[in-house]
């Protein structure tokens, strides 16, 4: 009864362990990697950044409205007249009357008859009219009119400015910003492509090591059986202890290979978990045990289409366009700049009504023109921008050559992997037949354990070569697709 209970518990625990293990497909691994990859998130933010920079460049061509205001306290008022001028204006009546009195006396003194009497009479008349006081009051009013109450000054201005012509700089800046936005989108696609390839590499590495572990287990089982059989033959004195020692050495080597495969599988799963954004100790398995050989062995390529599709070439072409806009921006610094401005200015005291302590304002409009006359730095900027564009052109030529070389190299490696697979499959057929015959001969006592060991080793090597060739074909197909820009 106890044995049955223990056995039931073991079954329950084993089933719960199986249910807890997550089985992942390649597509699931790709989706997890895309979701967890920090580089992709940074690329997404880069796209948002460049899109907003494009909008900034667009608004540089549109009108801008701004407002400025302020308050100022000053210890002294602003004086439009000097103290001497104030004194002269305030006493202008007295000065005028004195001058008139003197002029009257000088002129009447020359009269032949009654000059003195006439002069005194006119002087009395002027004094009775109080001309000096009246004019002094007028002068005082004038000086007060020129007084400014500027102890407390408030002001403000609302302006509108619209660039009319800046040598083509604004349009070039906008096009450059739009190209940068496109460039960030291509960089995102490239980063996504690289992420998927890294996941594929880790995934198929798990598949490969998993199969290598299964092969190691099968090989160890064969050697375990052979070890048991040779022990019986030694007991029956039909084999020597040397034969048994050879088998045990191979058996120990198989156990060591199995241990390495087990550890390698654990490490491969850790790498896949890391690239999928999962904890390194995640317990999971992969569902696709065999690679899908999706590409044919023989292919032809149109390099013009390849260059058009490759992300690197797209980025370089955009870089060339940006360099061309850089030349236009540099040339614009040597051209005239024209801008229209308008606005409304208001202040307190009122500048337009005798500095009265009230708000007053006025509309204004104008055109500003700036013409560069002596600007050697701009000339060198143009030369530098043109050199930058020539540099990008050379980069494009070099990239085309490297891409063509890469495509041909990967295509050659793919064809070689297919040939390796064909040869390995042929070798496996022969190795399986050789193993069957060796096993029958050993059981019939017609061959030694060494011959059977050699047959088993050849079978293991053939199976391993097939697995390596299949994984190599799968990865070379992925690399070739990337090289073709697909």
C-alpha positions in Angstrom: 0.0 0.0 0.0 2.8 2.4 0.9 4.5 1.7 -2.4 1.3 2.5 -4.3 0.9 5.8 -2.4 4.5 6.8 -3.1 4.2 5.9 -6.7 1.0 8.0 -7.0 2.7 11.0 -5.5 5.6 10.6 -7.9 3.2 10.5 -10.8 1.4 13.6 -9.5 4.7 15.6 -9.1 6.0 14.5 -12.5 2.7 15.6 -14.2 2.7 18.9 -12.3 6.3 19.5 -13.4 5.3 18.7 -17.0 2.4 21.1 -16.8 4.6 23.9 -15.3 7.1 23.7 -18.2 6.4 26.3 -20.9 6.7 25.2 -24.5 7.7 28.0 -26.8 7.6 28.2 -30.6 10.0 30.3 -32.7 7.3 32.9 -33.3 6.5 33.2 -29.6 10.2 33.7 -28.9 10.4 36.4 -31.5 7.3 38.2 -30.1 8.8 38.1 -26.6 12.1 39.5 -27.8 10.5 42.3 -29.7 8.5 43.2 -26.6 11.4 43.1 -24.2 14.2 44.5 -26.3 15.4 47.8 -24.9 17.2 48.8 -28.1 13.9 48.7 -29.9 12.3 50.9 -27.3 15.1 53.4 -27.7 14.6 53.3 -31.5 10.9 54.0 -31.0 11.7 57.1 -28.8 14.2 58.2 -31.5 11.4 58.1 -34.1 9.2 60.2 -31.8 12.1 62.6 -31.3 12.8 63.0 -35.0 9.1 63.4 -35.8 8.9 66.3 -33.3 12.0 67.8 -34.8 10.4 67.7 -38.2 7.4 69.6 -36.8 9.8 72.1 -35.2 11.4 72.7 -38.6 8.0 73.1 -40.2 7.0 75.8 -37.7 10.2 77.7 -38.5 8.6 78.6 -41.8 5.3 79.8 -40.3 4.5 83.1 -38.5 5.5 83.5 -34.9 3.6 85.6 -32.4 5.3 86.7 -29.2 4.6 89.1 -26.3 7.0 90.9 -24.0 6.2 93.0 -21.0 8.0 94.7 -18.1 8.0 97.1 -15.2 10.8 99.5 -14.2 11.2 101.8 -11.2 13.6 104.7 -11.4 14.8 107.1 -8.7 14.7 110.2 -11.0 12.4 111.2 -13.8 13.5 111.4 -17.4 14.1 115.1 -18.1 13.7 116.3 -21.7 15.0 119.8 -20.8 18.1 120.8 -18.9 18.0 122.9 -15.7 19.3 125.9 -17.7 16.6 125.5 -20.3 13.9 125.3 -17.7 15.2 128.5 -16.0 15.2 130.4 -19.3 11.7 129.2 -20.3 10.2 129.9 -16.8 11.6 133.5 -16.9 11.0 134.2 -20.5 8.4 136.9 -19.7 10.7 138.9 -17.5 13.5 138.5 -20.1 11.2 139.7 -22.9 9.8 142.7 -20.9 13.3 143.8 -19.9 14.5 143.6 -23.5 11.4 145.5 -24.7 12.0 148.2 -22.0 15.6 148.6 -23.1 14.7 148.7 -26.8 11.9 151.3 -26.2 14.2 153.6 -24.3 17.0 153.3 -26.9 14.6 154.0 -29.8 12.7 156.8 -28.2 15.9 158.5 -26.9 16.7 159.3 -30.5 13.4 161.1 -31.1 13.9 164.9 -31.6 10.9 166.0 -29.5 9.4 164.2 -26.4 11.5 161.0 -26.7 11.9 160.7 -22.9 8.2 161.3 -22.3 7.1 158.8 -25.0 9.6 156.1 -23.7 8.3 156.4 -20.1 4.7 156.3 -21.4 5.3 153.1 -23.4 7.2 151.5 -20.5 4.4 152.2 -18.1 1.8 150.8 -20.5 3.9 147.5 -20.8 4.3 147.3 -17.0 0.5 147.8 -16.5 -0.3 144.9 -18.9 1.7 142.5 -16.7 3.3 141.0 -19.9 6.2 139.4 -18.0 4.0 137.5 -15.5 1.8 136.2 -18.3 4.7 135.0 -20.3 6.4 133.6 -17.2 3.3 131.6 -16.5 3.3 130.3 -20.1 6.9 129.3 -19.8 6.2 127.5 -16.5 3.4 125.6 -18.2 5.7 124.6 -21.0 8.4 123.3 -18.6 5.7 121.3 -16.7 4.5 119.9 -20.0 8.0 118.5 -20.7 8.1 116.9 -17.2 7.8 113.0 -17.4 6.4 110.9 -14.7 8.8 107.9 -15.2 9.4 106.8 -11.6 7.1 103.8 -12.5 7.2 102.6 -16.0 5.2 99.7 -17.5 5.5 98.6 -21.1 4.6 95.7 -23.4 4.8 94.7 -27.0 3.0 92.0 -29.1 5.0 91.1 -32.2 4.4 88.9 -35.3 7.3 87.9 -37.5 7.3 86.0 -40.7 10.4 84.9 -42.6 10.1 85.8 -46.3 13.4 84.6 -47.8 16.3 83.1 -45.9 18.3 81.8 -48.8 16.4 78.5 -48.8 17.7 77.6 -45.3 14.3 76.9 -43.7 13.1 74.5 -46.5 16.5 72.7 -46.4 16.2 72.4 -42.6 12.7 71.0 -42.9 13.7 68.5 -45.6 16.7 67.4 -43.4 14.4 66.9 -40.4 12.0 64.8 -42.5 14.9 62.7 -43.8 16.1 62.2 -40.2 12.6 61.0 -39.3 12.7 58.5 -42.2 16.2 57.5 -41.2 15.1 56.7 -37.6 12.3 54.5 -39.0 14.8 52.5 -41.1 17.1 52.2 -38.1 14.1 50.8 -36.1 13.4 48.2 -38.8 17.1 47.3 -38.9 17.2 46.9 -35.1 14.1 44.8 -35.3 15.7 42.6 -37.9 18.8 42.2 -35.9 16.7 41.3 -32.8 14.8 38.6 -34.7 18.1 37.1 -36.1 19.6 37.0 -32.7 16.5 35.2 -31.4 16.7 32.7 -34.3 20.3 32.0 -33.6 19.6 31.3 -29.9 16.5 29.3 -30.7 18.2 27.0 -33.2 21.1 26.7 -30.9 18.7 25.2 -28.3 17.3 22.9 -31.0 20.8 21.8 -32.0 22.0 21.1 -28.5 18.7 19.4 -27.6 19.2 17.0 -30.5 22.9 16.6 -29.5 21.8 15.6 -26.0 19.3 13.1 -27.4 22.1 11.6 -29.6 24.3 11.4 -26.6 21.6 9.6 -24.7 21.1 7.1 -27.5 24.8 6.6 -27.9 25.2 6.1 -24.1 22.4 3.5 -24.2 24.1 1.6 -27.0 27.3 1.6 -25.1 25.5 0.5 -21.9 24.1 -2.4 -23.7 27.4 -3.3 -25.3 29.1 -3.0 -21.9 26.6 -5.5 -20.4 27.1 -7.9 -23.3 30.9 -7.7 -23.2 30.8 -8.3 -19.4 28.8 -11.5 -20.1 31.3 -12.5 -22.8 34.2 -11.9 -20.4 32.5 -14.1 -17.8 32.1 -16.8 -20.5 35.7 -16.3 -21.4 34.7 -15.3 -25.0 36.2 -11.8 -24.7 39.1 -10.3 -22.9 39.2 -7.8 -20.2 41.0 -5.5 -22.7 37.9 -5.5 -24.8 35.8 -4.7 -21.7 38.2 -1.8 -20.9 37.8 -0.3 -24.3 34.0 -0.4 -24.1 34.1 1.1 -20.6 36.4 3.9 -21.8 33.9 4.7 -24.7 31.0 4.5 -22.2 32.7 7.0 -19.9 33.4 9.3 -22.8 29.7 9.0 -23.8 28.6 9.9 -20.3 31.0 12.9 -20.4 29.5 14.0 -23.7 26.0 13.6 -22.3 27.0 15.8 -19.3 28.4 18.4 -21.7 25.3 18.3 -23.8 23.1 18.7 -20.7 25.1 21.7 -19.5 25.2 23.1 -23.0 21.4 22.9 -23.3 21.0 24.7 -20.0 23.3 27.5 -21.2 21.6 27.7 -24.6 18.3 28.1 -22.9 19.7 30.8 -20.7 20.8 32.7 -23.8 17.4 32.3 -25.4 15.7 33.4 -22.2 17.9 36.5 -22.0 17.1 37.5 -25.6 13.4 36.9 -25.0 13.4 39.1 -21.9 12.7 36.1 -19.5 14.4 35.2 -16.3 17.6 33.2 -16.9 16.2 30.3 -14.8 13.0 30.0 -16.8 11.8 26.4 -17.3 10.7 26.0 -20.9 11.1 23.9 -23.9 11.1 24.6 -27.7 8.3 23.1 -29.8 10.0 22.9 -33.2 12.4 20.1 -33.1 13.5 20.2 -36.7 14.5 23.2 -38.8 12.4 24.2 -41.8 14.6 24.3 -44.9 12.8 27.1 -46.6 15.2 28.3 -49.3 16.1 26.3 -52.4 19.7 25.4 -53.1 20.2 27.3 -56.3 19.3 31.0 -56.5 20.0 34.0 -58.7 20.1 37.6 -57.5 19.4 41.0 -59.1 21.9 43.2 -57.2 20.1 46.4 -58.1 17.0 45.1 -56.2 19.3 43.9 -53.4 20.9 47.3 -53.1 17.4 48.9 -53.2 16.1 46.6 -50.4 19.0 46.6 -48.0 18.5 48.8 -44.9 22.1 49.9 -45.0 21.8 51.2 -48.5 18.5 53.0 -47.7 20.2 54.7 -44.7 23.2 55.7 -46.9 20.9 57.1 -49.6 19.1 59.2 -46.9 22.4 60.3 -45.6 23.3 61.5 -49.1 20.1 63.5 -49.2 20.8 65.0 -45.8 24.3 65.9 -47.0 22.8 67.6 -50.1 20.5 69.6 -47.8 23.6 70.5 -45.8 25.1 72.0 -48.9 22.0 74.1 -49.4 22.0 75.3 -45.7 25.7 76.3 -46.1 25.0 78.2 -49.3 22.0 80.0 -47.7 24.4 81.7 -45.2 25.8 83.6 -48.2 22.4 84.8 -49.4 20.3 87.7 -48.3 17.7 87.2 -45.5 14.3 89.0 -45.6 11.7 89.0 -42.8 8.5 90.8 -42.2 7.6 92.0 -38.6 4.6 93.7 -37.1 3.2 94.3 -33.7 1.6 96.6 -31.2 3.5 98.6 -28.6 1.9 99.9 -25.4 3.2 101.7 -22.3 2.4 103.6 -19.2 3.2 106.5 -19.1 1.8 107.1 -22.5 4.7 107.9 -24.8 2.3 109.2 -27.5 0.4 111.7 -25.3 2.9 113.8 -23.4 4.0 111.1 -21.0 0.6 111.1 -19.3 0.1 108.6 -16.5 -2.1 106.4 -18.6 -1.9 103.5 -21.0 -1.3 104.2 -24.7 0.0 102.3 -27.7 0.5 102.1 -31.4 0.7 99.6 -34.3 3.9 99.1 -36.1 5.1 97.1 -39.2 8.4 96.7 -41.1 10.7 94.7 -43.2 14.2 93.6 -42.2 16.9 92.8 -44.8 20.3 91.3 -44.0 22.8 91.1 -46.9 26.1 89.2 -46.2 29.0 91.2 -47.7 32.2 89.7 -46.3 31.7 86.2 -45.1 34.7 83.9 -45.6 33.4 81.4 -43.0 30.4 80.7 -45.1 32.5 79.9 -48.1 34.5 77.3 -46.1 31.2 75.9 -44.7 30.0 75.3 -48.3 33.3 73.5 -49.2 33.0 71.3 -46.0 29.4 70.4 -46.8 30.3 69.4 -50.4 33.2 67.3 -49.1 30.8 65.6 -46.7 28.5 64.7 -49.6 31.4 63.3 -51.6 32.4 61.2 -48.6 28.8 59.7 -48.4 29.0 58.9 -52.2 32.2 56.9 -51.6 30.5 55.1 -48.7 27.6 54.1 -51.0 30.0 52.7 -53.6 32.0 50.7 -50.9 28.7 49.4 -49.3 27.5 48.1 -52.7 30.7 46.2 -53.2 30.6 44.7 -49.7 26.9 43.7 -50.0 27.6 42.0 -53.3 30.5 40.1 -51.7 28.4 39.2 -48.7 25.5 37.9 -50.8 27.8 35.7 -52.9 29.6 34.4 -49.9 26.4 33.5 -48.1 24.9 31.9 -51.2 28.1 29.8 -51.5 28.0 28.8 -47.9 24.3 27.8 -48.2 25.0 25.6 -51.3 27.9 24.1 -49.4 25.6 23.3 -46.4 23.1 21.6 -48.7 26.0 19.5 -50.2 27.1 18.7 -46.6 23.5 17.6 -45.8 23.3 15.3 -48.9 26.6 13.8 -48.0 25.7 13.3 -44.3 22.4 11.7 -45.2 24.2 9.3 -47.5 26.8 8.6 -44.8 24.0 8.0 -42.3 22.4 5.3 -44.6 25.7 3.6 -44.8 26.5 4.0 -41.1 23.1 2.6 -40.1 23.6 -0.4 -42.4 27.1 -0.9 -41.1 25.9 -0.7 -37.5 23.2 -3.2 -38.2 25.6 -5.6 -39.7 28.2 -5.1 -37.0 25.6 -5.7 -34.3 24.5 -8.9 -35.9 28.1 -10.0 -36.4 28.9 -9.2 -32.8 25.9 -11.2 -31.6 27.0 -14.1 -33.8 30.5 -13.8 -32.5 31.9 -13.0 -35.9 33.4 -9.5 -35.0 35.0 -7.9 -32.0 33.6 -5.3 -29.7 36.1 -2.8 -31.2 34.4 -3.2 -34.6 31.0 -2.6 -33.1 32.3 0.4 -31.2 33.7 1.8 -34.5 30.3 1.3 -36.2 28.5 3.0 -33.3 30.9 5.9 -33.4 30.4 6.3 -37.2 26.6 6.2 -36.7 26.8 8.9 -34.0 29.1 11.1 -36.3 26.7 10.8 -39.2 23.6 11.7 -37.1 25.5 14.7 -35.7 26.7 15.8 -39.1 23.1 15.8 -40.4 21.9 17.9 -37.5 24.8 20.4 -37.9 24.0 20.6 -41.6 20.3 21.2 -41.1 21.0 24.0 -38.5 23.6 25.5 -40.8 21.2 25.6 -43.7 18.5 27.2 -41.5 20.8 29.9 -40.2 22.5 30.5 -43.6 19.0 30.9 -45.0 18.2 33.5 -42.4 21.5 35.3 -43.0 21.0 35.2 -46.8 17.5 36.6 -46.5 18.9 39.4 -44.4 21.6 40.1 -46.9 19.0 40.2 -49.7 16.9 42.7 -47.7 13.9 40.4 -47.5 
